[in-house]
Amino acid sequence: YVVGGLGDKSFSDSGEEGMKQLRAKGWDCKTIEVGDETKADKWEDYMMDTIDEGYQYIVASSTFRDIMLKLAKENPEVKFVLFDELMDESELPDNMALIFYAQNEGSYMVGQMAAGMSKSKVVAVNVGMDNPVIADFVTGFINGIKDYDPSVKVIKAAVGSWTEPAKMKELCLTQARDQKADVFYQVAGGSGGGLFEACKETGNIAIGVDSDQYQYYKDSENPELADVIYTSMLKNVGDSFVAFFDRVEKGEGVWKKVNILGLKDNAVGYVDNDYFKKMVPEEVRNKMAESQQKIVSGEIKVQSYYDFKDEAEYQALLDSMAP
Protein backbone atom coordinates (compact mmCIF):
# COMPACT_ATOMS: atom_id res chain seq x y z
CA TYR A 1 0.00 0.00 0.00
CA VAL A 2 1.73 3.13 -1.25
CA VAL A 3 0.67 6.35 0.47
CA GLY A 4 2.06 9.89 0.72
CA GLY A 5 1.78 9.83 4.49
CA LEU A 6 -0.43 8.42 7.23
CA GLY A 7 -2.06 10.63 9.87
CA ASP A 8 -4.58 12.52 7.70
CA LYS A 9 -7.54 11.12 9.73
CA SER A 10 -9.25 10.63 6.39
CA PHE A 11 -8.36 9.03 3.10
CA SER A 12 -4.90 7.51 3.72
CA ASP A 13 -5.67 6.36 7.26
CA SER A 14 -8.88 4.71 6.08
CA GLY A 15 -6.83 2.73 3.56
CA GLU A 16 -4.47 1.63 6.34
CA GLU A 17 -7.46 0.31 8.35
CA GLY A 18 -8.23 -1.89 5.34
CA MET A 19 -4.64 -3.14 5.30
CA LYS A 20 -4.97 -4.07 9.00
CA GLN A 21 -8.10 -6.09 8.21
CA LEU A 22 -6.34 -7.84 5.32
CA ARG A 23 -3.35 -8.62 7.56
CA ALA A 24 -5.76 -10.21 10.04
CA LYS A 25 -7.05 -12.38 7.18
CA GLY A 26 -3.53 -13.60 6.46
CA TRP A 27 -2.38 -11.28 3.70
CA ASP A 28 1.22 -10.04 3.90
CA CYS A 29 0.64 -6.28 3.55
CA LYS A 30 3.33 -3.66 3.70
CA THR A 31 2.54 0.07 3.88
CA ILE A 32 5.10 2.53 2.58
CA GLU A 33 4.93 6.27 3.16
CA VAL A 34 6.64 7.92 0.20
CA GLY A 35 6.18 11.59 1.14
CA ASP A 36 4.26 14.41 -0.51
CA GLU A 37 4.65 15.97 -3.99
CA THR A 38 8.02 17.47 -3.04
CA LYS A 39 9.38 13.88 -2.91
CA ALA A 40 7.72 12.83 -6.19
CA ASP A 41 11.04 12.10 -7.90
CA LYS A 42 11.58 9.25 -5.39
CA TRP A 43 8.10 7.66 -5.66
CA GLU A 44 9.00 5.31 -8.49
CA ASP A 45 12.12 4.04 -6.69
CA TYR A 46 10.08 3.22 -3.58
CA MET A 47 7.61 1.22 -5.67
CA MET A 48 10.39 -0.59 -7.53
CA ASP A 49 11.89 -1.60 -4.16
CA THR A 50 8.62 -3.26 -3.10
CA ILE A 51 8.39 -5.09 -6.43
CA ASP A 52 11.99 -6.30 -5.95
CA GLU A 53 11.00 -7.55 -2.48
CA GLY A 54 8.44 -9.81 -4.14
CA TYR A 55 5.13 -8.06 -3.40
CA GLN A 56 2.54 -9.16 -5.96
CA TYR A 57 0.04 -6.31 -5.61
CA ILE A 58 0.75 -2.60 -5.49
CA VAL A 59 -2.15 -0.42 -4.24
CA ALA A 60 -2.04 3.37 -4.64
CA SER A 61 -4.38 6.33 -5.17
CA SER A 62 -4.92 8.46 -8.27
CA THR A 63 -2.05 10.73 -7.10
CA PHE A 64 0.32 7.98 -8.32
CA ARG A 65 -1.55 7.24 -11.55
CA ASP A 66 1.19 7.94 -14.10
CA ILE A 67 3.87 5.96 -12.24
CA MET A 68 1.46 3.05 -11.68
CA LEU A 69 0.61 2.92 -15.41
CA LYS A 70 4.29 3.00 -16.36
CA LEU A 71 5.29 0.29 -13.86
CA ALA A 72 2.32 -1.90 -14.81
CA LYS A 73 3.51 -1.97 -18.42
CA GLU A 74 7.11 -2.69 -17.37
CA ASN A 75 6.19 -5.40 -14.79
CA PRO A 76 3.47 -7.61 -16.30
CA GLU A 77 3.91 -10.24 -13.54
CA VAL A 78 2.86 -7.76 -10.81
CA LYS A 79 -0.72 -6.56 -10.30
CA PHE A 80 -1.51 -2.85 -9.79
CA VAL A 81 -4.61 -1.49 -8.04
CA LEU A 82 -5.33 2.21 -8.58
CA PHE A 83 -8.08 3.64 -6.38
CA ASP A 84 -10.22 6.78 -6.58
CA GLU A 85 -9.54 6.97 -10.30
CA LEU A 86 -11.70 6.63 -13.39
CA MET A 87 -10.30 5.84 -16.85
CA ASP A 88 -11.50 4.17 -19.99
CA GLU A 89 -11.07 0.39 -19.55
CA SER A 90 -9.47 0.18 -23.01
CA GLU A 91 -6.57 2.30 -21.67
CA LEU A 92 -5.84 -0.08 -18.79
CA PRO A 93 -3.02 -2.63 -18.90
CA ASP A 94 -4.12 -6.27 -18.36
CA ASN A 95 -2.51 -6.31 -14.90
CA MET A 96 -4.25 -3.20 -13.55
CA ALA A 97 -7.59 -2.69 -11.80
CA LEU A 98 -9.29 0.55 -10.85
CA ILE A 99 -11.39 1.06 -7.73
CA PHE A 100 -13.84 3.91 -8.12
CA TYR A 101 -16.34 5.07 -5.51
CA ALA A 102 -20.04 5.68 -6.03
CA GLN A 103 -19.78 8.97 -4.13
CA ASN A 104 -23.14 9.90 -5.68
CA GLU A 105 -24.77 7.18 -3.52
CA GLY A 106 -23.20 8.38 -0.26
CA SER A 107 -24.06 11.98 -1.13
CA TYR A 108 -27.65 11.00 -1.90
CA MET A 109 -27.95 9.75 1.68
CA VAL A 110 -26.74 12.99 3.27
CA GLY A 111 -28.89 14.95 0.81
CA GLN A 112 -31.89 13.21 2.32
CA MET A 113 -30.85 14.38 5.78
CA ALA A 114 -30.27 17.95 4.51
CA ALA A 115 -33.78 18.07 3.03
CA GLY A 116 -35.29 16.60 6.18
CA MET A 117 -33.49 19.05 8.49
CA SER A 118 -33.78 22.34 6.57
CA LYS A 119 -36.31 24.77 8.01
CA SER A 120 -35.71 27.51 5.43
CA LYS A 121 -35.93 24.99 2.56
CA VAL A 122 -32.58 26.24 1.22
CA VAL A 123 -29.50 24.02 1.39
CA ALA A 124 -25.91 24.75 0.22
CA VAL A 125 -23.28 22.41 -1.21
CA ASN A 126 -19.88 24.10 -1.35
CA VAL A 127 -16.91 22.51 -3.09
CA GLY A 128 -13.19 23.23 -3.28
CA MET A 129 -12.84 23.05 -7.05
CA ASP A 130 -14.99 21.64 -9.84
CA ASN A 131 -14.02 18.35 -11.46
CA PRO A 132 -16.02 15.25 -12.50
CA VAL A 133 -15.63 13.44 -9.14
CA ILE A 134 -16.81 16.53 -7.25
CA ALA A 135 -19.70 16.96 -9.70
CA ASP A 136 -20.68 13.35 -8.93
CA PHE A 137 -20.91 14.23 -5.19
CA VAL A 138 -23.11 17.22 -6.07
CA THR A 139 -25.35 15.23 -8.43
CA GLY A 140 -26.07 12.57 -5.81
CA PHE A 141 -26.65 15.18 -3.10
CA ILE A 142 -29.18 17.10 -5.22
CA ASN A 143 -31.05 13.90 -6.11
CA GLY A 144 -31.27 12.89 -2.45
CA ILE A 145 -32.80 16.28 -1.65
CA LYS A 146 -35.20 16.17 -4.60
CA ASP A 147 -36.49 12.70 -3.72
CA TYR A 148 -37.00 13.69 -0.07
CA ASP A 149 -38.67 17.06 -0.63
CA PRO A 150 -38.81 18.59 -4.13
CA SER A 151 -39.63 22.03 -2.67
CA VAL A 152 -36.14 22.40 -1.13
CA LYS A 153 -33.76 24.62 -3.11
CA VAL A 154 -30.01 24.04 -3.51
CA ILE A 155 -27.20 26.59 -3.84
CA LYS A 156 -23.95 25.21 -5.23
CA ALA A 157 -20.69 27.17 -5.14
CA ALA A 158 -16.92 26.59 -5.45
CA VAL A 159 -14.21 28.47 -3.53
CA GLY A 160 -11.55 27.65 -6.14
CA SER A 161 -9.13 26.01 -3.71
CA TRP A 162 -8.75 22.99 -1.41
CA THR A 163 -6.82 25.04 1.16
CA GLU A 164 -8.73 28.28 1.81
CA PRO A 165 -10.96 27.90 4.87
CA ALA A 166 -11.24 31.69 5.34
CA LYS A 167 -12.73 32.10 1.87
CA MET A 168 -15.13 29.21 2.53
CA LYS A 169 -16.27 30.75 5.80
CA GLU A 170 -17.05 34.06 4.07
CA LEU A 171 -19.01 32.26 1.34
CA CYS A 172 -21.13 30.33 3.86
CA LEU A 173 -21.86 33.41 5.97
CA THR A 174 -23.07 35.21 2.83
CA GLN A 175 -25.24 32.25 1.76
CA ALA A 176 -26.79 32.08 5.22
CA ARG A 177 -27.43 35.81 5.38
CA ASP A 178 -28.52 36.60 1.80
CA GLN A 179 -30.09 33.32 0.66
CA LYS A 180 -31.22 31.89 4.01
CA ALA A 181 -29.36 28.59 3.57
CA ASP A 182 -29.46 26.61 6.84
CA VAL A 183 -27.83 23.23 6.02
CA PHE A 184 -24.31 23.17 4.51
CA TYR A 185 -22.46 20.25 2.87
CA GLN A 186 -18.72 20.65 2.23
CA VAL A 187 -16.79 18.72 -0.41
CA ALA A 188 -13.75 20.93 -0.17
CA GLY A 189 -10.75 19.24 1.45
CA GLY A 190 -8.84 21.65 3.70
CA SER A 191 -11.17 24.54 2.81
CA GLY A 192 -14.04 22.67 4.49
CA GLY A 193 -13.06 23.78 7.99
CA GLY A 194 -14.31 27.27 7.16
CA LEU A 195 -17.80 25.88 6.53
CA PHE A 196 -17.89 24.40 10.04
CA GLU A 197 -16.71 27.71 11.54
CA ALA A 198 -19.48 29.58 9.68
CA CYS A 199 -22.12 27.10 10.88
CA LYS A 200 -20.84 27.52 14.45
CA GLU A 201 -21.35 31.30 14.15
CA THR A 202 -24.78 31.14 12.52
CA GLY A 203 -26.17 28.12 14.41
CA ASN A 204 -26.67 26.19 11.16
CA ILE A 205 -26.18 22.49 10.39
CA ALA A 206 -23.10 21.10 8.64
CA ILE A 207 -22.36 17.82 6.84
CA GLY A 208 -18.78 16.54 6.63
CA VAL A 209 -17.15 14.44 3.92
CA ASP A 210 -14.87 11.39 3.38
CA SER A 211 -14.47 10.48 7.05
CA ASP A 212 -16.30 11.02 10.37
CA GLN A 213 -15.53 14.71 10.78
CA TYR A 214 -17.59 14.99 13.97
CA GLN A 215 -15.19 12.56 15.65
CA TYR A 216 -12.18 14.25 14.09
CA TYR A 217 -13.12 17.66 15.56
CA LYS A 218 -14.23 16.17 18.90
CA ASP A 219 -10.65 14.90 19.30
CA SER A 220 -9.02 18.11 17.97
CA GLU A 221 -8.06 21.46 19.46
CA ASN A 222 -11.43 22.87 18.27
CA PRO A 223 -13.92 20.39 19.77
CA GLU A 224 -16.74 22.98 19.70
CA LEU A 225 -16.82 22.73 15.87
CA ALA A 226 -17.92 19.09 16.14
CA ASP A 227 -21.33 20.13 17.44
CA VAL A 228 -22.45 21.55 14.08
CA ILE A 229 -21.61 18.34 12.17
CA TYR A 230 -24.71 16.12 12.30
CA THR A 231 -23.28 13.50 9.93
CA SER A 232 -20.55 13.01 7.31
CA MET A 233 -20.67 11.32 3.93
CA LEU A 234 -18.16 8.48 4.10
CA LYS A 235 -15.70 7.19 1.55
CA ASN A 236 -14.60 3.96 3.24
CA VAL A 237 -11.32 3.37 1.43
CA GLY A 238 -10.31 0.58 3.81
CA ASP A 239 -13.57 -1.36 3.40
CA SER A 240 -13.23 -1.02 -0.36
CA PHE A 241 -9.79 -2.71 -0.24
CA VAL A 242 -11.21 -5.61 1.78
CA ALA A 243 -14.16 -5.98 -0.63
CA PHE A 244 -11.81 -5.82 -3.63
CA PHE A 245 -9.35 -8.45 -2.35
CA ASP A 246 -12.27 -10.71 -1.41
CA ARG A 247 -13.21 -10.60 -5.10
CA VAL A 248 -9.60 -11.35 -6.04
CA GLU A 249 -9.57 -14.41 -3.73
CA LYS A 250 -12.82 -15.66 -5.28
CA GLY A 251 -11.22 -15.38 -8.71
CA GLU A 252 -13.72 -12.79 -9.93
CA GLY A 253 -12.76 -10.77 -13.00
CA VAL A 254 -11.44 -7.52 -11.57
CA TRP A 255 -8.44 -6.84 -13.82
CA LYS A 256 -8.45 -4.40 -16.74
CA LYS A 257 -11.69 -3.14 -15.22
CA VAL A 258 -13.17 -0.16 -13.42
CA ASN A 259 -14.60 -1.67 -10.23
CA ILE A 260 -17.26 0.73 -8.94
CA LEU A 261 -17.94 0.17 -5.24
CA GLY A 262 -20.90 1.79 -3.51
CA LEU A 263 -23.31 1.48 -0.59
CA LYS A 264 -23.77 -2.26 -0.94
CA ASP A 265 -20.00 -2.81 -0.67
CA ASN A 266 -19.84 -0.47 2.35
CA ALA A 267 -17.38 1.58 0.25
CA VAL A 268 -19.51 4.71 0.77
CA GLY A 269 -22.10 5.61 3.40
CA TYR A 270 -22.87 8.11 6.12
CA VAL A 271 -22.04 8.46 9.81
CA ASP A 272 -24.75 7.00 12.00
CA ASN A 273 -23.24 7.75 15.43
CA ASP A 274 -24.85 8.66 18.78
CA TYR A 275 -24.71 12.37 17.99
CA PHE A 276 -26.52 11.81 14.68
CA LYS A 277 -29.20 9.83 16.51
CA LYS A 278 -29.55 12.57 19.11
CA MET A 279 -29.77 15.50 16.67
CA VAL A 280 -31.67 14.02 13.71
CA PRO A 281 -35.35 13.13 14.28
CA GLU A 282 -36.37 9.49 13.96
CA GLU A 283 -38.59 10.22 10.98
CA VAL A 284 -35.62 11.53 8.96
CA ARG A 285 -33.35 8.69 10.09
CA ASN A 286 -35.96 6.09 9.11
CA LYS A 287 -36.36 7.63 5.66
CA MET A 288 -32.58 7.53 5.20
CA ALA A 289 -32.38 3.88 6.28
CA GLU A 290 -35.22 3.01 3.90
CA SER A 291 -33.51 4.80 0.99
CA GLN A 292 -30.25 3.02 1.76
CA GLN A 293 -32.00 -0.38 1.57
CA LYS A 294 -33.59 0.59 -1.75
CA ILE A 295 -30.25 1.65 -3.23
CA VAL A 296 -28.56 -1.54 -2.03
CA SER A 297 -31.37 -3.69 -3.49
CA GLY A 298 -31.27 -1.75 -6.77
CA GLU A 299 -34.80 -0.38 -6.43
CA ILE A 300 -33.39 3.18 -6.44
CA LYS A 301 -30.70 3.90 -9.02
CA VAL A 302 -29.00 7.16 -8.00
CA GLN A 303 -28.23 9.50 -10.87
CA SER A 304 -24.52 10.08 -11.45
CA TYR A 305 -22.64 12.95 -13.08
CA TYR A 306 -21.25 10.29 -15.43
CA ASP A 307 -24.81 9.66 -16.72
CA PHE A 308 -25.01 13.15 -18.26
CA LYS A 309 -24.14 13.37 -21.92
CA ASP A 310 -22.56 16.79 -21.46
CA GLU A 311 -21.82 19.57 -18.98
CA ALA A 312 -25.00 21.40 -20.06
CA GLU A 313 -27.19 18.59 -18.63
CA TYR A 314 -25.42 18.88 -15.27
CA GLN A 315 -25.82 22.66 -15.36
CA ALA A 316 -29.54 22.20 -16.09
CA LEU A 317 -29.87 20.09 -12.93
CA LEU A 318 -28.15 22.83 -10.87
CA ASP A 319 -30.35 25.53 -12.43
CA SER A 320 -33.52 23.57 -11.78
CA MET A 321 -32.78 23.49 -8.02
CA ALA A 322 -31.45 27.05 -7.59
CA PRO A 323 -33.46 29.38 -5.30
C-alpha positions as CSV (number, residue, x, y, z in Angstrom):
1,Y,0.0,0.0,0.0
2,V,1.7,3.1,-1.2
3,V,0.7,6.4,0.5
4,G,2.1,9.9,0.7
5,G,1.8,9.8,4.5
6,L,-0.4,8.4,7.2
7,G,-2.1,10.6,9.9
8,D,-4.6,12.5,7.7
9,K,-7.5,11.1,9.7
10,S,-9.3,10.6,6.4
11,F,-8.4,9.0,3.1
12,S,-4.9,7.5,3.7
13,D,-5.7,6.4,7.3
14,S,-8.9,4.7,6.1
15,G,-6.8,2.7,3.6
16,E,-4.5,1.6,6.3
17,E,-7.5,0.3,8.3
18,G,-8.2,-1.9,5.3
19,M,-4.6,-3.1,5.3
20,K,-5.0,-4.1,9.0
21,Q,-8.1,-6.1,8.2
22,L,-6.3,-7.8,5.3
23,R,-3.3,-8.6,7.6
24,A,-5.8,-10.2,10.0
25,K,-7.1,-12.4,7.2
26,G,-3.5,-13.6,6.5
27,W,-2.4,-11.3,3.7
28,D,1.2,-10.0,3.9
29,C,0.6,-6.3,3.6
30,K,3.3,-3.7,3.7
31,T,2.5,0.1,3.9
32,I,5.1,2.5,2.6
33,E,4.9,6.3,3.2
34,V,6.6,7.9,0.2
35,G,6.2,11.6,1.1
36,D,4.3,14.4,-0.5
37,E,4.7,16.0,-4.0
38,T,8.0,17.5,-3.0
39,K,9.4,13.9,-2.9
40,A,7.7,12.8,-6.2
41,D,11.0,12.1,-7.9
42,K,11.6,9.2,-5.4
43,W,8.1,7.7,-5.7
44,E,9.0,5.3,-8.5
45,D,12.1,4.0,-6.7
46,Y,10.1,3.2,-3.6
47,M,7.6,1.2,-5.7
48,M,10.4,-0.6,-7.5
49,D,11.9,-1.6,-4.2
50,T,8.6,-3.3,-3.1
51,I,8.4,-5.1,-6.4
52,D,12.0,-6.3,-5.9
53,E,11.0,-7.5,-2.5
54,G,8.4,-9.8,-4.1
55,Y,5.1,-8.1,-3.4
56,Q,2.5,-9.2,-6.0
57,Y,0.0,-6.3,-5.6
58,I,0.8,-2.6,-5.5
59,V,-2.1,-0.4,-4.2
60,A,-2.0,3.4,-4.6
61,S,-4.4,6.3,-5.2
62,S,-4.9,8.5,-8.3
63,T,-2.1,10.7,-7.1
64,F,0.3,8.0,-8.3
65,R,-1.6,7.2,-11.5
66,D,1.2,7.9,-14.1
67,I,3.9,6.0,-12.2
68,M,1.5,3.1,-11.7
69,L,0.6,2.9,-15.4
70,K,4.3,3.0,-16.4
71,L,5.3,0.3,-13.9
72,A,2.3,-1.9,-14.8
73,K,3.5,-2.0,-18.4
74,E,7.1,-2.7,-17.4
75,N,6.2,-5.4,-14.8
76,P,3.5,-7.6,-16.3
77,E,3.9,-10.2,-13.5
78,V,2.9,-7.8,-10.8
79,K,-0.7,-6.6,-10.3
80,F,-1.5,-2.8,-9.8
81,V,-4.6,-1.5,-8.0
82,L,-5.3,2.2,-8.6
83,F,-8.1,3.6,-6.4
84,D,-10.2,6.8,-6.6
85,E,-9.5,7.0,-10.3
86,L,-11.7,6.6,-13.4
87,M,-10.3,5.8,-16.8
88,D,-11.5,4.2,-20.0
89,E,-11.1,0.4,-19.6
90,S,-9.5,0.2,-23.0
91,E,-6.6,2.3,-21.7
92,L,-5.8,-0.1,-18.8
93,P,-3.0,-2.6,-18.9
94,D,-4.1,-6.3,-18.4
95,N,-2.5,-6.3,-14.9
96,M,-4.3,-3.2,-13.6
97,A,-7.6,-2.7,-11.8
98,L,-9.3,0.6,-10.9
99,I,-11.4,1.1,-7.7
100,F,-13.8,3.9,-8.1
101,Y,-16.3,5.1,-5.5
102,A,-20.0,5.7,-6.0
103,Q,-19.8,9.0,-4.1
104,N,-23.1,9.9,-5.7
105,E,-24.8,7.2,-3.5
106,G,-23.2,8.4,-0.3
107,S,-24.1,12.0,-1.1
108,Y,-27.7,11.0,-1.9
109,M,-28.0,9.7,1.7
110,V,-26.7,13.0,3.3
111,G,-28.9,15.0,0.8
112,Q,-31.9,13.2,2.3
113,M,-30.8,14.4,5.8
114,A,-30.3,17.9,4.5
115,A,-33.8,18.1,3.0
116,G,-35.3,16.6,6.2
117,M,-33.5,19.1,8.5
118,S,-33.8,22.3,6.6
119,K,-36.3,24.8,8.0
120,S,-35.7,27.5,5.4
121,K,-35.9,25.0,2.6
122,V,-32.6,26.2,1.2
123,V,-29.5,24.0,1.4
124,A,-25.9,24.8,0.2
125,V,-23.3,22.4,-1.2
126,N,-19.9,24.1,-1.3
127,V,-16.9,22.5,-3.1
128,G,-13.2,23.2,-3.3
129,M,-12.8,23.0,-7.0
130,D,-15.0,21.6,-9.8
131,N,-14.0,18.3,-11.5
132,P,-16.0,15.2,-12.5
133,V,-15.6,13.4,-9.1
134,I,-16.8,16.5,-7.3
135,A,-19.7,17.0,-9.7
136,D,-20.7,13.4,-8.9
137,F,-20.9,14.2,-5.2
138,V,-23.1,17.2,-6.1
139,T,-25.4,15.2,-8.4
140,G,-26.1,12.6,-5.8
141,F,-26.7,15.2,-3.1
142,I,-29.2,17.1,-5.2
143,N,-31.0,13.9,-6.1
144,G,-31.3,12.9,-2.4
145,I,-32.8,16.3,-1.6
146,K,-35.2,16.2,-4.6
147,D,-36.5,12.7,-3.7
148,Y,-37.0,13.7,-0.1
149,D,-38.7,17.1,-0.6
150,P,-38.8,18.6,-4.1
151,S,-39.6,22.0,-2.7
152,V,-36.1,22.4,-1.1
153,K,-33.8,24.6,-3.1
154,V,-30.0,24.0,-3.5
155,I,-27.2,26.6,-3.8
156,K,-24.0,25.2,-5.2
157,A,-20.7,27.2,-5.1
158,A,-16.9,26.6,-5.4
159,V,-14.2,28.5,-3.5
160,G,-11.5,27.7,-6.1
161,S,-9.1,26.0,-3.7
162,W,-8.8,23.0,-1.4
163,T,-6.8,25.0,1.2
164,E,-8.7,28.3,1.8
165,P,-11.0,27.9,4.9
166,A,-11.2,31.7,5.3
167,K,-12.7,32.1,1.9
168,M,-15.1,29.2,2.5
169,K,-16.3,30.7,5.8
170,E,-17.1,34.1,4.1
171,L,-19.0,32.3,1.3
172,C,-21.1,30.3,3.9
173,L,-21.9,33.4,6.0
174,T,-23.1,35.2,2.8
175,Q,-25.2,32.3,1.8
176,A,-26.8,32.1,5.2
177,R,-27.4,35.8,5.4
178,D,-28.5,36.6,1.8
179,Q,-30.1,33.3,0.7
180,K,-31.2,31.9,4.0
181,A,-29.4,28.6,3.6
182,D,-29.5,26.6,6.8
183,V,-27.8,23.2,6.0
184,F,-24.3,23.2,4.5
185,Y,-22.5,20.2,2.9
186,Q,-18.7,20.7,2.2
187,V,-16.8,18.7,-0.4
188,A,-13.7,20.9,-0.2
189,G,-10.8,19.2,1.4
190,G,-8.8,21.6,3.7
191,S,-11.2,24.5,2.8
192,G,-14.0,22.7,4.5
193,G,-13.1,23.8,8.0
194,G,-14.3,27.3,7.2
195,L,-17.8,25.9,6.5
196,F,-17.9,24.4,10.0
197,E,-16.7,27.7,11.5
198,A,-19.5,29.6,9.7
199,C,-22.1,27.1,10.9
200,K,-20.8,27.5,14.4
201,E,-21.4,31.3,14.2
202,T,-24.8,31.1,12.5
203,G,-26.2,28.1,14.4
204,N,-26.7,26.2,11.2
205,I,-26.2,22.5,10.4
206,A,-23.1,21.1,8.6
207,I,-22.4,17.8,6.8
208,G,-18.8,16.5,6.6
209,V,-17.1,14.4,3.9
210,D,-14.9,11.4,3.4
211,S,-14.5,10.5,7.1
212,D,-16.3,11.0,10.4
213,Q,-15.5,14.7,10.8
214,Y,-17.6,15.0,14.0
215,Q,-15.2,12.6,15.6
216,Y,-12.2,14.3,14.1
217,Y,-13.1,17.7,15.6
218,K,-14.2,16.2,18.9
219,D,-10.7,14.9,19.3
220,S,-9.0,18.1,18.0
221,E,-8.1,21.5,19.5
222,N,-11.4,22.9,18.3
223,P,-13.9,20.4,19.8
224,E,-16.7,23.0,19.7
225,L,-16.8,22.7,15.9
226,A,-17.9,19.1,16.1
227,D,-21.3,20.1,17.4
228,V,-22.5,21.6,14.1
229,I,-21.6,18.3,12.2
230,Y,-24.7,16.1,12.3
231,T,-23.3,13.5,9.9
232,S,-20.5,13.0,7.3
233,M,-20.7,11.3,3.9
234,L,-18.2,8.5,4.1
235,K,-15.7,7.2,1.6
236,N,-14.6,4.0,3.2
237,V,-11.3,3.4,1.4
238,G,-10.3,0.6,3.8
239,D,-13.6,-1.4,3.4
240,S,-13.2,-1.0,-0.4
241,F,-9.8,-2.7,-0.2
242,V,-11.2,-5.6,1.8
243,A,-14.2,-6.0,-0.6
244,F,-11.8,-5.8,-3.6
245,F,-9.4,-8.4,-2.4
246,D,-12.3,-10.7,-1.4
247,R,-13.2,-10.6,-5.1
248,V,-9.6,-11.4,-6.0
249,E,-9.6,-14.4,-3.7
250,K,-12.8,-15.7,-5.3
251,G,-11.2,-15.4,-8.7
252,E,-13.7,-12.8,-9.9
253,G,-12.8,-10.8,-13.0
254,V,-11.4,-7.5,-11.6
255,W,-8.4,-6.8,-13.8
256,K,-8.5,-4.4,-16.7
257,K,-11.7,-3.1,-15.2
258,V,-13.2,-0.2,-13.4
259,N,-14.6,-1.7,-10.2
260,I,-17.3,0.7,-8.9
261,L,-17.9,0.2,-5.2
262,G,-20.9,1.8,-3.5
263,L,-23.3,1.5,-0.6
264,K,-23.8,-2.3,-0.9
265,D,-20.0,-2.8,-0.7
266,N,-19.8,-0.5,2.3
267,A,-17.4,1.6,0.3
268,V,-19.5,4.7,0.8
269,G,-22.1,5.6,3.4
270,Y,-22.9,8.1,6.1
271,V,-22.0,8.5,9.8
272,D,-24.8,7.0,12.0
273,N,-23.2,7.7,15.4
274,D,-24.8,8.7,18.8
275,Y,-24.7,12.4,18.0
276,F,-26.5,11.8,14.7
277,K,-29.2,9.8,16.5
278,K,-29.5,12.6,19.1
279,M,-29.8,15.5,16.7
280,V,-31.7,14.0,13.7
281,P,-35.4,13.1,14.3
282,E,-36.4,9.5,14.0
283,E,-38.6,10.2,11.0
284,V,-35.6,11.5,9.0
285,R,-33.3,8.7,10.1
286,N,-36.0,6.1,9.1
287,K,-36.4,7.6,5.7
288,M,-32.6,7.5,5.2
289,A,-32.4,3.9,6.3
290,E,-35.2,3.0,3.9
291,S,-33.5,4.8,1.0
292,Q,-30.3,3.0,1.8
293,Q,-32.0,-0.4,1.6
294,K,-33.6,0.6,-1.7
295,I,-30.2,1.7,-3.2
296,V,-28.6,-1.5,-2.0
297,S,-31.4,-3.7,-3.5
298,G,-31.3,-1.8,-6.8
299,E,-34.8,-0.4,-6.4
300,I,-33.4,3.2,-6.4
301,K,-30.7,3.9,-9.0
302,V,-29.0,7.2,-8.0
303,Q,-28.2,9.5,-10.9
304,S,-24.5,10.1,-11.5
305,Y,-22.6,12.9,-13.1
306,Y,-21.3,10.3,-15.4
307,D,-24.8,9.7,-16.7
308,F,-25.0,13.2,-18.3
309,K,-24.1,13.4,-21.9
310,D,-22.6,16.8,-21.5
311,E,-21.8,19.6,-19.0
312,A,-25.0,21.4,-20.1
313,E,-27.2,18.6,-18.6
314,Y,-25.4,18.9,-15.3
315,Q,-25.8,22.7,-15.4
316,A,-29.5,22.2,-16.1
317,L,-29.9,20.1,-12.9
318,L,-28.1,22.8,-10.9
319,D,-30.3,25.5,-12.4
320,S,-33.5,23.6,-11.8
321,M,-32.8,23.5,-8.0
322,A,-31.5,27.1,-7.6
323,P,-33.5,29.4,-5.3
